[in-house]
Amino acid sequence: MVSAQDKSLVRKTFESERMDLDAFATAFYAKFFAACPEVRPLFSRDMTRQEEKLLAILTHVAEALDDSARLDAILRQQGEKHRKRDVSDAHFMGFITSFTGALSDTLGPDWSTEAELAWTRFLTFVAGKMNFAVQR
């Protein structure tokens, strides 16, 4: 379960005026491939479509933050897709670190320790719903 305070911080950072989604997606994948280079071959050389998919799923997740049944359904579906691609628990840990790092880079002064902790807790929750066992 995600606390109301964490949901609020997640929503606030996602909706920040500083949030440049395109820059975020590019930064995220650069960090993710650096952290987990073995997953790079799973992706096309042209990352435009993949970045669009990431932004679409982020939008769906953000819109479903207050609807646990809808959020669970989205995350279960994403978990199934990622398991078919041989995404491991270790990859998801790299995902969390890369994701929060890209948020920090993108949001600059709008990023805080509290936001990082809220996103980390939220993404760990997401991992659980997607059936990944993230160890912190």
C-alpha distance (Angstrom), angle and dihedral (degrees) to the residues before:
residue distance angle dihedral
M1 . . .
V2 3.78 . .
S3 3.80 116.6 .
A4 3.79 121.1 -121.4
Q5 3.81 89.0 -116.8
D6 3.81 92.2 53.5
K7 3.81 91.1 47.5
S8 3.78 89.3 51.2
L9 3.83 92.7 51.0
V10 3.81 92.2 45.4
R11 3.78 90.8 50.4
K12 3.82 92.6 44.1
T13 3.81 93.6 53.1
F14 3.80 93.0 43.0
E15 3.82 90.2 51.6
S16 3.82 95.8 42.1
E17 3.79 116.0 131.6
R18 3.81 86.7 -127.8
M19 3.80 91.8 58.2
D20 3.79 106.6 111.9
L21 3.80 100.9 -177.3
D22 3.79 94.9 -165.0
A23 3.82 92.4 51.3
F24 3.80 89.4 45.2
A25 3.82 93.2 52.8
T26 3.80 92.5 48.4
A27 3.83 92.2 47.4
F28 3.80 91.7 45.9
Y29 3.80 95.1 54.2
A30 3.81 92.5 44.6
K31 3.80 89.8 53.7
F32 3.80 93.6 41.6
F33 3.80 93.9 51.9
A34 3.80 90.1 47.1
A35 3.83 90.5 51.2
C36 3.82 95.5 41.4
P37 3.81 107.9 22.6
E38 3.80 91.5 167.1
V39 3.83 90.1 71.4
R40 3.81 95.1 55.8
P41 3.84 93.1 87.6
L42 3.82 88.8 59.1
F43 3.80 89.2 68.1
S44 3.78 134.5 68.0
R45 3.80 119.0 -105.1
D46 3.81 88.0 -119.8
M47 3.78 103.9 64.1
T48 3.82 96.4 -173.4
R49 3.82 95.2 101.2
Q50 3.82 92.6 43.1
E51 3.80 91.7 50.6
E52 3.82 88.8 50.6
K53 3.83 89.8 51.8
L54 3.80 91.0 49.9
L55 3.79 92.1 50.8
A56 3.81 91.8 46.9
I57 3.80 93.4 51.9
L58 3.81 91.1 45.6
T59 3.79 89.1 53.7
H60 3.82 91.5 49.9
V61 3.81 91.4 48.3
A62 3.81 92.4 47.6
E63 3.81 90.8 49.8
A64 3.81 90.8 49.6
L65 3.82 97.7 48.7
D66 3.80 92.1 109.1
D67 3.82 96.3 39.5
S68 3.80 106.1 71.2
A69 3.82 95.4 -176.0
R70 3.81 91.7 52.5
L71 3.81 92.0 43.7
D72 3.82 91.8 49.2
A73 3.82 90.7 50.8
I74 3.82 92.4 49.9
L75 3.80 92.1 48.1
R76 3.80 94.6 45.6
Q77 3.80 89.9 52.5
Q78 3.80 91.7 47.8
G79 3.81 90.5 47.9
E80 3.79 91.0 54.0
K81 3.80 91.5 49.9
H82 3.79 92.8 48.7
R83 3.80 94.9 46.2
K84 3.81 89.3 54.1
R85 3.81 87.2 56.5
D86 3.83 91.1 53.1
V87 3.79 94.7 -110.7
S88 3.81 108.0 168.7
D89 3.78 135.5 -154.3
A90 3.82 88.9 -103.4
H91 3.79 90.2 54.6
F92 3.78 89.8 53.8
M93 3.81 90.6 53.6
G94 3.81 87.6 52.7
F95 3.79 87.6 48.3
I96 3.82 92.4 55.5
T97 3.80 93.8 47.9
S98 3.81 92.0 45.7
F99 3.79 92.4 45.5
T100 3.80 95.5 51.6
G101 3.82 90.8 42.6
A102 3.80 91.1 53.1
L103 3.81 90.5 47.7
S104 3.80 89.5 51.8
D105 3.81 91.5 50.0
T106 3.80 92.9 46.1
L107 3.79 99.2 43.3
G108 3.80 98.3 40.0
P109 3.81 108.8 175.2
D110 3.83 91.8 10.7
W111 3.83 88.3 65.4
S112 3.80 118.2 90.1
T113 3.76 141.0 174.1
E114 3.81 87.9 -106.2
A115 3.80 91.3 53.4
E116 3.80 91.1 48.1
L117 3.81 91.7 51.4
A118 3.82 91.8 46.3
W119 3.82 92.2 49.9
T120 3.81 91.8 45.4
R121 3.81 91.1 51.7
F122 3.80 90.6 44.9
L123 3.80 94.1 48.6
T124 3.81 90.6 46.7
F125 3.81 87.3 53.1
V126 3.82 88.4 48.8
A127 3.81 89.7 51.2
G128 3.80 90.4 53.2
K129 3.78 92.3 50.0
M130 3.81 89.7 48.4
N131 3.82 87.6 51.3
F132 3.80 98.0 -109.1
A133 3.81 120.3 134.3
V134 3.79 105.3 -139.0
Q135 3.78 114.0 -169.9
R136 3.81 115.6 -156.1
